[in-house]
Amino acid sequence: MDPLSIFLDAARAGIGPNAAIFALLAIGLNVHFGYTGLINFGQVGFMMVGAYGTSIFVATWGGSLWLAIPFGLACAGVFAVLLGIPTLRLRADYFAITTIAAAEIVRFLIRSRSSTDLTGGPFGLQGVSSQFRDLNPYPDSWGISWRNFNFGNQDLWLLTVAWIVVALCTLLVARLVRAPFGRVLKSIREDEDAARSLGKNVFSYKMQALVIGGVIGGMAGVVDVLNTGGAVPEGFRPETTFFAYTALILGGAATTVGPVVGAILFWFMRVGIESFIRELSAQSWPPDWLTSFLDGQEGVISTLFMGLLLIVLMVFRPQGIFGNREEVVLDAR
């Protein structure tokens, strides 16, 4: 077994594009759940709308990527408004159920046969990110290659842009929550009846928080399009939201850097476990029954581990690494 190889696999994932995408998802969830107390189980829906809005504008309508990105973010904002109008007055548990249902409805509509001409149906849309790749300022000779820790020329360009976007969104949210707007959001999280008694329009503030977090989730979809070159409906399944929650809770809800650190650690541990299982399966000493059980099950075992991690965190340290226990006690009404 090669511990260094396992570590390098994990480190590559921890700073890779998927970590940046999940950091954006978790930052958006932090606005919803961490600061406002909205239990949104459909964050992947905002990611999907942002990704497909961008992809449709380029691949279906033949538009420019630089106009497609704001269009995709605007679609995510509109989706937030349409979702929020009938649901934000619901009790927290009903709101959670509605959000996950809404995300799945959108996904099934996108992959339906009747939507094929617009969205590509179950096959999705490709060939969206060529304009982004053409802007790569790094020389062709640039790249990182050491054992299995490899990033090519285009990978470095994508990582530069993705992590800059993560940093800007982190700073934006930090600025918002330190302003009077953020203090109102926290008061709604603690007791929305008390905030309403002080003359605050709770519905309006919740809507603004839903839109802000949703647009940041839409930005995760845009970065995903830049990474994969398009959008496929099976890439936006419900478990993506719960993985983003794991990252948020691991780092600490209602904290500035918690979502980012949580996303990095999430992917570091997930891919590290997968690499460890592959290395273990390749050894000669495990019994045959264990080798046959582990063979090809790296993803399942890592997902099982992350689920157990989330349970343990919620029981013993719900505030995560950087959080405060009082910040995650919700008035779930």
N, C-alpha and C positions, 0 to 999 in steps of 0.2 A: 504494500500500500504506500502511496506517495502523498504524504500530508501537504507538501508544498503545492502539488498539482490541484488538490482539493481547495486549498486556500486561494490559489490564483483564479480558479473557476468562480469561486464565490466573490472574490474582489472584483472581477470583471463584471459580474452581474450587479454588484452593489453600486457601481458608478455608471452602469450602462443606461441605454435609453429607456428600458422598461422601468428602472428605478426612478428616472425623472418623470415619466408618465404617471406613475403611481404617486409620486410626491405631489404632482398637480391635483390628482384626484383627492388625495388626503387633505391638501390645503383647502380645496372647495368644501369637503366634508367638515373641515374644522370650522369654517364660517357657519355652516348649517348646524352641526351637532355641538361642536365645542363651544361656540360663542352664543348661539341663538337657542339651542336646545331642540332643534328640528331633527327628528330621527328619520333621516332620508335613506331609504334602502334602494333607491333607484339612481344613484349617482352615475352609474354606467350609462344610463339613458342620456344624460347631458353629454358625456363623452361621445356616445354614438351619434347624436344629432350634430355635434361639432364636426366629427369626422366625416359624416355623410354630406353635410352642408358644403364642406370644403371640396369633397371628392366629386359631388354632382356638378358643382360650378365649373370644375376643370374638365372632368372626363366626359360628362354628358352634354354640358352646354358649351364646352370649348373655351371657357373664360381663362383669365389670368389667375395664377395661384395667389398673387398679391392682393387681388380683389376677393378671391375665394376665401382666404383666411378670415377677414372681418365678416364676410357673409356667413361662414360657419359659426363664428362666435355669436353673431346676431341671431342665428337660428336657435342656438342654445339658450339665449336670453328670452326669446319668444316662447320656447318650450317651457321655460321656468314660469313665465307669466300665465300661460294656458294651464299649466299644472297647478299653480298656486291659487288661482281664482276660486276653484271649487273645493280645494282641499285644506287650505291653511287654517280654516276655522274648525277642522276636525280635531278630535282628540289625538294625542301623540301616537297611540298604537294604530288607529285607523289611518292616520297620515302615512305611517311607515308602510302599511299594507298597500295603500293606494300608489305610493311612489314606485314600489317594486313592480306592481301590476302595470303601471303606465310605461315603464321602461321595457317590459316584455311585450306589451302591445305594439310599441313602436318598432321593436326588433322584428316581430312577426309581420308587420306591415311592410317593412323594408325588404324582407326576404320572400315576400309573397310573389306569385307568378305575375299578378297584375301590375306589380311595380318594376318588373324587369327592365323595361325601357328606360326608366329613370334611375333606378338604384343598382341595376345589375342582378337583382333577385338574390338567390342563394350564392351566386358566384361573385358578387360584389363588384367593385370598381378598382381598376389598377391604372398605372401610368400617370399618377397625379403629381409626384414630387420631382420631376425632372428639372423644372425651373429652379427649385431650391438647390439641387445638387450642382447645377451649372454655376451657381454663385460661390461655390467652395473656394475660399481664398488660399487654402493651404497647398503648398507644392505637392506634386504627385509622389515625391520621395518621402514625404512625411508619414509617420505612422509609428505605432508601438508594436513590437514583436519580441516577446520573451517567453519562451516555452508556450504555455497555453493562454498567456495573457496578451491578447492581440486586439489592436484597434487599427483599422486601415485609415486611409486618407479621408474617405467620406464619413467614417465613423467619428473621427475627431471633429469634423465640421458639425455633424448632427449633435454630438455631445456638448459642444460649445454653445450652440443655440439653445438646446433643451435646458441646460443648467442655468443659463442666463435668464431664460423665461421663468424657471423655478425661483431664482433669486428675486426677480422683479415682482412676482406674485406674492412671495413671502413678505417683501418690504411693503407692498400695497396693503396687504391684510394687517400687518403690524401697525401701519399708519392709521388705518380705519378704526381698529379696535382701541387705539389710544385716544381717539377723538370722541366727542360727545355721542356720535352715532354708535360707537362700539360700547359705550357704557350703557346705552339704552338696550342694545342687544343682550348684554349680560343681565340686565334687570329683567328682561323678558324671559331669559333662561331660568332665572331664579324664581320668579313669581310674576307671571304675566298679568294677573289681576291687580297686583300692586302697581305695575307699570301703567296699566289702563286707568287706575284711579288717580294717577298723577297727570292725566291728560295726554298720554302718549297714544298714538294710533298704532296699536300693536299689529294689526293686519298689514299696514303699510310697511312697517319695519321688517316684519317677517318676509314680506314679498321682496323687499330690497335685498335682504340677506339671501333669499332663495335664488334671486337673479345673479347676485355677485358670485356665490358659490357655484351656481350652475354654469356661468360663463367660464370660470376657472376650470371646471370639469370639461367644458367644451374645448378649452385650450389643450387639455390632455389628449383629446381626440385629434386635434390638429397636429400635435407632436407625433402621435401614433401614425398619422397619415404620412408625415415626413419620414418616419422611420421605415414603414412597410411599403410605401409607395401607393397606398390605396386603402380601401375599407371593405371588410368582409363581415357579414352579420354574425357569424359564429365567433368572432373576436370580441363580442360585447355581451357575453353571458352574465347572468346575475351574480355569479361568484366573484366577478371582478370588483363589485362594490364591497363585498365582505372582506376581500383581500385588502382593499383600501382602508376599510375600518380597522383591520388588524394592524396595518402600518400606522394609522393615526393613534390608536390606543397604545401601541408599543412605544411610540415616541412621546406621547402625551397630548391629550386633547386640550384645547384652549391655551396652547403655548405657541410661541413664534416658530421655533425650529423643530418642534416635535414631529410634525408631519413629514418633514424632509428627512430627518434622522431615522424615523420609523420606516420610511420607504426604503432607504439604503439598507438598514438592518434586515428588513423583510426579505429583500432579494438576495442579500448576502447569505442568510440562513437557508432560504428555500433552495437556491442553487447549490449551496455547500452540502446540504443533505443529499440532494440528487447525485452530486459528484461522489460523495462518500458511499452511497449505495452502489453506484457503478463500480467503484474501486473494490468494494467488498465482494461484489458478485464475481469479479475477475480473479479473486484469490482462490487458491487450491484447498485451503484448510477448512472452509465452512462445509457442513454436511450438505448432501445433495438436496435434501428437502428445503433447506434454507436458501440455497442458491436458486432453485427453481421458483421459490416464492418471491425472491427479490428481483428476478430477471424481468426487465421491462416494467417494473412497478415503481420506478424512481419518482415519477410525478405524483402518483397516488400516495406514496408514503410521505413525501414532503408536504403535500396538502393536508394529510392527516396530522402531521406534526404541527403545522401552522394553526390548525383548528384547535388542537390541544393547548398550544401556546396562548391563543386568544382566551380560552376558558380559564386557564391559570391566571392570566393577567387580570381578567375581570373579577376573579375571586380574591386574589392576594394583593394586586397593585393596579386597581382600575385607573389610576392617574397616569400610568406609564412611567417612562424614564424621567421626563422633565416636568410632569404635571403636578397639580395640586388636587388632592382627593376631593376637596369641597367644590372644585370647578366642574366635576363630572357627576354631581348629585343633581338630578333633574327633577323638576316639578312636572311629571308626565301626565298632564291633563289635557 
